[in-house]
Amino acid sequence: MKVTASSTARRKDAAAKVVFAASAAFSVFAVFAIVFYIIYESIPALSEIGVFNFIFGTLWAPTKEFLGVSERFGILPMIVGTLCVSAGALLIGGVAGVFSAICLKAFCPKKLKGPIIGMINFLAGIPSIVYGFFGLTVLVPALMKISDTGSGKGILASSLILGMMILPTVTSMTKDALDAVPGSYHEGALALGATPQQAMFKVTVPAAKSGIVTGLVLGLGRAVGETMAVMMVAGNVPDFPTGLFSNIRTLTINMVAEMGYAEGLHRQALIATGSVLLVIVLALNFGIGIARRPKKDRGGRSRSVKTSEHAASASAPVFRKSGKGCTALKYFSIVCVVAVAAALASLIIFILVKGLPNISIEFLFGESGNAGMTLRPAFVTTGMLIVIALAIALPIGICAAIFLAEYSKRNSRLVRVIRLFTETLSGLPSIIFGFFGMLLFCELMGMQYSVLAGGITLSLMILPTIIRSTEESLLSVDNALREASLALGAGKLRTVFRVVLPSALSGIVTAVILSIGRIVGESAALIYTAGAVSYTPQSVMDPGSSFAVMMWLFAGEGMYMDYAYATAAVLLIVVALINLAVVLVKKKLSVKAFGTSGSRAARGKADRTKETK
């Protein structure tokens, strides 16, 4: 029986769809695997200690002869400490982020808007270890001068650092929400006699409430799960906080600080701490899903879109002529943007002034070991991690995005579920990924601390970025290109690979660059998977240290502070280059996208003609 070319194409399309669907389902599988395995490993500790005693216990005594009491493990002080610093971060970074976005939307001159947005994106790319180091060397000594306890560490220092870290997330989400509000709202308010600031704060901002709340919850989720930055400025004392300058310990600090030497029940209790943190983060993600869901009125209609009949029957708002409150909020938003710029400038200038003089060829590429550490292991390890992580995550992420954008129904229940789990995966703290990688890859699979285990763990962390960026790029491709390719006789699979993917190359390259930035700046997930050593790995099965982990080693030793400054300067330069690369890629490839797609479609037609002949 002769098999026609069309039947072969249909079989390829069907097989490819199965591969794409399996790739899309991988995020769901990964989330279930992480949640199940972390909780499963926590069961022995929770069974022996008791769930109530563990969560509501007030004493953390990992040794049997601590303060004259038996071994006890209660994490309530760490839960309270986590909530305190997270609330403080939300109060500082959340408020500043929302008002910075408002300023960028309504009150910022066009010439300054682009540079400020680029600056905020740069702020988002700075590794957490750099924030922590800046807090340890600059913020803590400054707060020590006004502290009533003689220590600058504690809730205030942690809240300030975390506030700086979550600010870009809140600003970006708030600005997107404000941009999504129809311009007719603002124009209608102006027509009713409102001033520009009244129209913004009384009409546009309330209309964007859902997106703003989502940004705040996302920022809160990052604050709850942050590890390295908080560990350097919190003080690491497992007691209840009593003031802004009281030393505390968060859940993430508790997981990292003692895991290196913990054994038996002590180790199991640390893993159980991770399960509690995981439940908190999942609850926050669930809250994000509720915040994003459009509310319905009694008629079943979305409140975000009112009918003209309902709008006509609504009474027109009355605006006061003075509007002093809105004017004050306008200037407060400008102050927030200026404060963000000043904070970023202070961080950059301090790190570069302290770090650049200590950079040398020997420091960058010299032999490293216990006698003297250099950045040579970081270059080798980071390169290995990038190759391993991208080799795993890039094919899966692209295939998943193809399924979501090309093979599934838009906004179907399946698509919503996959996107929900993808967002959940992206919202998990890096220390959770680290614990999962340590338990599964290093111990269960026998990889020990190795670059391979770290690379596989990182692939899970960067997968959501690749899926989201690629999917958005695919959805932005003009449908006319798909229709033209199909009209020329090309199959679905050929159209995707010859027409759609080349047109979406900008988003794919951007995802790769952003993923590289995440890998370069990651530390918490690698300490317990790839390891933290001062020598250069010879193979993927050897332990190794990335740039951020090397910086942690330099700062932790106390004798290599100059090298820590130099490593921070290198990381800032890398972040700047990554941001520049993203901008250039988007600018170059977006211009060439249509021409590239057209030429590929033409070549596809020529190939088909040859095959027919």
C-alpha positions, 0 to 999 in steps of 0.5 A: 500500500502506497503512503501519500505525502499528505498522510505522512504529514498528518502522522507527523503533525499528530506525533508532534502534537503529542510531544508538544502536549507532553511538554506543556504538561511537564510544568504540571508534573514538576509542580506536583513532584516538588510539592509531593516530594517535599511534603513526603520527606517532611512526614517523619519529622511532623509525625515525631514532633507533631504538626501542632507542636512544630508549627506553634512551638516557640523554641528551636533547640536542635541539640539535646542539651540546649538551655537545659531542655530536651531537643525541640523544634518549634517554628512559630518565631520564624513564621512571625519573623517571616510575616513581619519582614514580608509585611515591612517589604510590602509597605516599603517596596509595594507602596513605592512600586505602585506610586512609581508606576503611577508616575510613569503612566501619568506624570513622567516626561516622555524623554525620561520614561524609557530610561527610568523603565530601563533602570527598574528592569536593571533593578529587577535583574540584580542578584539577591546576593548583591542586595544582601551584600549592599545591605550588610556593608552599607545599610546595616552600619548606617542603621546601627547609628540609630539603633537602640540595641547596638545592632543594625540588623533586624526587621527594618534592615530586612524590610528595606532590602526586600522592599528594594527587591520586590519594587520592580515586580510591583512597578511592572505589574501595576504599570501593565494594569494601568496601561490596560485601562481604556483611555476613555475612562481618563478622557471621560473623567477630564470631560466631567471636570476632573484634573489629570491627577484626579482622573488618575487617582479616582478613575484609572487607579480604581479600574486597575485595582485587580492588576495592582493587587496581583502585583502586590501579592506577587511581590509579597510572594517573593519577599516570603521566599527570599533567602540569601539577602535576608540571611545577611541582614536579619541577624539569624536569631530564632526568637520572636521579634520585639522591635525594628532592630531585633534580630530574627530568623525567617523560615528560609534562613532556618532552612539554609543556616543549619542544613550543612551540619544537621542530622537525624530529626534535626535535618528532617525538621529543616525539611519540614520547615520547607514544607510549611514555606511551600504551603504559604507560597502556594496559598499566595499563588492561589490568592493571585489566581482569585485576584486575577479572576474577573468578578461577576455581577448578579447578571453573570457579567464581568464587572470590569466591562460595564454595558453602555446601558448600565454606564448611562444609568450610573450617576456621574462622579463629582470632582472637587475643584481643588483636588489637593489630595490628588495633587499631593499623591502626584508629588508623592509618586514623583518622590517615589521615582526619585527615591528609586533612582537614588537607591539604585544609583547608590547601590551601583556607585558603591559597588563599582567604586569598591569593586572595580579596583580589585578586579585583575586578570589574576583574580578573574582567571587565576588558579583557585583553591583553598589557599587563595580563591579566584573567579575561575571556578565561577566562569567554568561552573556557570558556563556548564550550568547554562549549557545543562539548564538550557539544553533541558529547559529550552526544548521543553519550554518551546514545545510547551509554548507551541502547544499553548499558542498553536494547538490548543483552544484559546482560553480553554480550561486546559490552557488555564490549568497549564498556565496556572501551574506554570505561574506556580512553578515560577513563584516557588522560592529558589530555596524550595528548588534547592531542597527538591534538587538536593533530595531527589537529584543529589541523594535519591539519584546519587548525583551528590553535590554536582554541576549536573544536579545544579543544572537540572535544578536550574532547568526547572527554575527557568522553564516558566520564563521560556514558556511565557516569553515564547508563548507571548511571542508566538501569539503576537505573530500575524495570523495572515502568515499562518494562513498564507503558509497553509494556503500554499499547501504546507502542513501545520507542523511545517508552518510552525517551524518554517513560518511562526517560530522564525517570526517569534525568534525575538521572544525566544532569544529574549527568554534565553538571555533572561534565563542566563541572567537568572542562572548567573545570579542564582545562589540559594538553589545551587548551594545544596545542589551544585555545592560551594567549593573554591576549586574548578570542576573537571566534569559535570559530576564534580561540585562547583560554584557559580558567580553568586555562590563564589560571592557568598563564599568571599563574604562568608569567609570575612577575609576576602571582602575585597574579592566580594566587592569585585565579584559584586561589580562583575555581577552588576556588569553582567546584569547590565550586559544582559539588559542591553542584550535584551533591548538590542534583540527586541529592537533588531529581531522585531524589525526583521521578523516579517521579512524573515517569515516571508522569505522562509514561507517562500523557501517552503513553497519552493521546497514543496514544488521540488518535492512534487516534481 
